[in-house]
């Protein structure tokens, strides 16, 4: 099921009566968080799930009386690794600098929204990287060399 169908089913079943916030999982971004087109995996139909703001909008519109909680959000980059697994090829052109900038921009959007209660960056410092499977370390904001290009930018947003 798409998120839209699942969320509508939850809403129609009365889930709002039991939610403190609605969990949002967003880690397939390959464009700026404010973009609504241009994702490498998007086949031209501009599916909301490839884009940050349209994803937040879907969740918020479905549960307008509940805050959102970004339970996992991040941007994948292959910088520092040989290659991405084939299933993650949509992130092949995302640089480490873009990862840092986009995390900060997404956090600023969430902070300004008035309805995002929390945001959990995926991930801090994972080292697991499987070129034919799971590239978790490619999401890490603390890189294998110990640097954290995203930290000052996120710090500026959060003060």
BELFENGI-V794241 format. One record per residue. RES is the residue in one small letter. OMEGA is omega as a letter, one per 40 degrees, with the letter a starting at -180 (NA if undefined). Layout:
BEGIN
((RES,OMEGA) (RES,OMEGA))
END
This chain:
BEGIN
((x,i) (x,i) (x,a) (x,a) (x,a) (x,i) (x,i) (x,i) (x,i) (x,i) (x,a) (x,i) (x,i) (x,a) (x,a) (x,i) (x,a) (x,a) (x,i) (x,i) (x,a) (x,a) (x,i) (x,i) (x,a) (x,i) (x,i) (x,a) (x,i) (x,i) (x,i) (x,i) (x,i) (x,a) (x,i) (x,i) (x,i) (x,i) (x,a) (x,a) (x,a) (x,a) (x,i) (x,a) (x,i) (x,i) (x,a) (x,a) (x,i) (x,a) (x,a) (x,a) (x,i) (x,i) (x,i) (x,a) (x,i) (x,a) (x,a) (x,i) (x,i) (x,i) (x,a) (x,a) (x,i) (x,i) (x,i) (x,i) (x,i) (x,a) (x,i) (x,i) (x,a) (x,i) (x,a) (x,i) (x,i) (x,i) (x,a) (x,a) (x,a) (x,a) (x,i) (x,i) (x,a) (x,a) (x,a) (x,a) (x,i) (x,a) (x,a) (x,a) (x,i) (x,a) (x,i) (x,i) (x,i) (x,i) (x,a) (x,a) (x,a) (x,i) (x,i) (x,i) (x,i) (x,i) (x,i) (x,i) (x,i) (x,a) (x,a) (x,a) (x,a) (x,a) (x,i) (x,a) (x,a) (x,i) (x,i) (x,a) (x,i) (x,e) (x,a) (x,a) (x,i) (x,i) (x,a) (x,i) (x,a) (x,a) (x,i) (x,a) (x,a) (x,a) (x,a) (x,a) (x,i) (x,i) (x,a) (x,i) (x,i) (x,a) (x,a) (x,i) (x,i) (x,i) (x,i) (x,i) (x,a) (x,a) (x,i) (x,a) (x,i) (x,i) (x,i) (x,i) (x,a) (x,a) (x,NA))
END
